[in-house]
């Protein structure tokens, strides 16, 4: 019996009723719709169960991977021979206290921003169309249209590598462009406290509708993708550089540089992880050669994702 089978039995003993999935296809859990099977996936229903999973894994010398909505993730075609802890659909507490929203890491940003609008609270309009969870958004300091999570997140609760609870707030959260103190993946975010401001519901709704229309008109939402594939270079825009190099429409297998928005690599149908990574490398090489700017991937990879020769 291997250690994942032992861990599965142990988790069933410690957390009866918690859902465990073995050899679960990761293509079901990423917005790219790409990825092979994960050896073991746990879906804890509470912070207590999440802590039990992390502690049991640590005892087996297994480092968990923490998965939100998979909207910034590319998983290997071979899958992931490891433990995935998924928070979406589980850690979904959502509570409003005056101008503060307290939410679990599994709450989707679309749900969170809508609740803020319903309560007449402004500050999350930018997040309405981001297809991620709160935990993932905090981890990468997600942002769009001039807004970022660092503008609203005040306190974060988490589990450390030993499965022990902790909190961070203020400068200790380490926010910067697409980065936070949680970006290394050592801590599992349980939830966050967001500080918003009172606003006019009609104005908030109008701004959300405006940004939604901007996304629909400019982004290839009809295809699986992970949003912006590359980080924004200092003083530049990745999409503009890619477009300048005439790369819109360039394809490798089922992966393509979107003809609608050059910053998006999309799955036109049947794309593999290898297709997407090879295309990303071709784009990076061409942009570097023709503009002198080195693009950096914004999406994260999981599993053996080396480029195939």
N, C-alpha and C positions, 0 to 999 in steps of 0.2 A: 504493500500500500504506500503510495507516494505521499508527500507532505500535504498536498492540496486535498487529497482524499481524507487524510487525518484531520486537516483544518475544517473540512466540510462537516465531518462527524462531530467535531468539537463545537462548532458554531450551532449545529442543530441541538446540541445538548444545552449550551449556554443561552441560546436565544430561540426557544421553541416558537414556531409560528413565523419567524423572520424568513422572508423569501430569499432563497439561494438558487442561482442558475449556473449550471455547469456547461462549459463549451458553448457559450451563448454568442451568437454572431454579433459582432460589434457594428456591422453595417446598419443595424436597427437603431443604433444609439448615437449616430453622428449625422450631422446635416449634409455631409458629403455623400452619405449612403455607401460608404466604402469600409471594408475591414473584415478580417477573419475572426475566428472565435476567441473569446476570453476564457481562460482555463476555469475561472470561478468569479461569479459576480454576486455581491451581497447588496441587498436593498434594505438598510436599516430603517425602522419606522420612528425611531426616537434617538435623542442624543445618547441615551443609556445603551441602546443596542449598538450604535455606531462605536461607542467607546469599547464595548465588549469585542467587536470585530477587530478593531485596531490592536487591542491588547492580545487577543488570541493570535493574530498574525505575527505580532512582534515575538511572541514566545516560539513561533515556528520559524523565525528569521525570514519572514516574508514582508516586503515593503508594499503596502497597498498603493494603487493608483486611484485618485479621487476624480470621479466623473460627474459633471453636471449635465447639461443638455447636449454636449458634444458638438457645439456650434463653432468651435475653434480647434478641432481635433482631426487628425488624419491617422488612421490605424492601419498597420501593416496588413497586407494580403494574407500573410501567414498567421495573423492574429496576435494574441498577447498571452504568453505563458506566465500568467500572474493573477493576482487578485485585484478586482475592480470593485470599488465601493461607489454606488450610484445614489445620489441624493434627490434627484428630481422625482416627484411623486411620493416622496417619503418625508423629508424634513421640510414641511410646507406650512409651518406656522405663519400667520399673518395677522398682525394686531396694530391698530391705530390708537395712539395716545396723544391727543392734541395735535401738535405739529410734528410728532415723531412716529415713524413706522418701524415696528420691530418685526422682522421676517426671517424665516428659515432659509437656509442656503439652497434648498430645492425649489423655492418659488421662482417661477419664470418672470422675467422682466416685463413681459406683456401684461401679466396679471398684476404685478406690483405697480406699474405705471397707471393701470386702469383704476386700481383702488385709490391711488393718490388723487386722480381726477375726480372720482366719486366723492372724495372727502374735501374737495376744493383745495388741494395742496399742490403747489407748484415746485418744479425742480427736477422732475423725472420725465418730462416730455421727450427728451432726446432718446430715452431708453425704450420707448413704446414699441419700436420696430426691431430691436435687437433680439435675435432668437436664442438668447442664452438664459441661464439661471442666475440667481443672485450670487451664489457662491463663485461661479465661473467669472461673473462680471467683476466681482471684487478682486479676485485673483489677478486678473489681467488689467484692472482699472479700465474696463471697457468704456468706450465713448463714441459719440457721433454728433455731428452738427453743433460743435462747440461745447457740448456737455460731456462730463466724465464722472465716473462713480466717486472719485475723490472729492467732488464738490458736495456730495450729499451723505456719504458714509462717515459716521462719527465713531462707532464702536463695533468691533467684530469679536464674536465668540468662536472658539475653535477647540480642537483636540490636538495635542502635540504628538510627537512620534511615539510616546509611551502610552497614548490614549488618555492622557490626563487633560482636564478642561483648563482653558485659560481665556484671557481677554486682552485685546489691544485697542488703543484709541489714539487719536491725534497723530502726531508725527511718527509714532512707532509703527503705524500701518505702512510706512515706506512707499507711499504712492509716487509714481512718476509715469512717464508715457508708457502705457501698456505694461505696467509692472506694479507689483506691490510686495509686501513682506511675505506674501503667501505664494509667490510665483515659483518658488523652488519645489513646491509639492510636498514639503515635509509636514504640513499641518492640514487638517481637515476642517474647513470652515463649517460651523454649525448654523450660524445666522449672523445678522448684522442689524444695527440700529441706524436708521436714516433720519436726518434732520432736514425737513422741508419748510416751505414758507406758505402762508395763506395766499390764495389767488382766486381769481374769478373762474368759476367752472367753465363758463362759455369760452373764455380766452384760452384756458388750458386745453380744452377739447379742440379748439380751432388750431392751436399750434401742433397738437398731436396729429390732426388730420393733414395739416400742411406737410409735416415731415413724412407722414405715411405716403402721401402722393409723390413726394420727391423721391422716396425709395422706389416706389413702383415704376416711376418713369425713367429712373437712371440706373437701377440695379437689376440684374438678371434673376429675379426672384422665382421665376418659373423653373429654374434648374437647381439641382442640389449643388451646394458650395459651402465654403466655410467663411463667407464674407470676404473681406479684404485679405488677400493672400500674403501681401508684403507690408511691412511696417512703413510708415511715412518717413522718408529720408529728411534730414535736417534741411529746411528751406526749400523742399521739393515735394512733389506728389508722385507716388509710385505709378498710379494709373496714367498720368500725363507722360512720364518717361517711357512707359511701355508702349503707349499709343504713338509717341514720337518715333519709336523704333519700328513702327509698322507691324506690330505683333498681334493686333486684334485678329481673332479667328485662327491663330496658329493652334495646331492640335497634335496631340500624341495619343493614339488609341482613342478612348472615349473621353479624354480630358481636353479642354479647349480654353484658350484665352477668350473671355467673353467679348463678343462683338458689341455688346451694349455698354460694358464698363470694363476697361482693360485691367483694372486692379483685381478683378475676380477671375480665378480659375474655376471652371465649372465642370460638372459631370454631365456630359451630353447623353450618357447612356452606356452602361457597362464599363465605366472607367475603373481602373485599378489604382491602388496606392502607388505602384511603380509608374503608371502613366502620369499621374499628377506630379510626382516628384521629378520625373524626367523633364516634364514640361516646365516646371518651376525653375529647374537648373538651366534649361535652354534660355528662358526669359532673363534670368539673372546674368548669364554670360553675355547675351546680346546687349543688354542695357549697360553693363560694365564696359564692354568694348566700345560702344558707340557714344556713351555719355560720361564715362568715368565714375558713375555712381554705382556703388555696390548695394544692391537690395538685400534686405534681411527678411527671412520668413517671419510672418506674424503667427501663422498656424503652428500648433504643436504636433509632434508625432509620437506614436506609441507602438512599441514592438519593433521587430527588425525591419527598419525602413530604409536600408541602404539602397542607393540606386543600382539597378541591374545594368550590367554591361551590355 
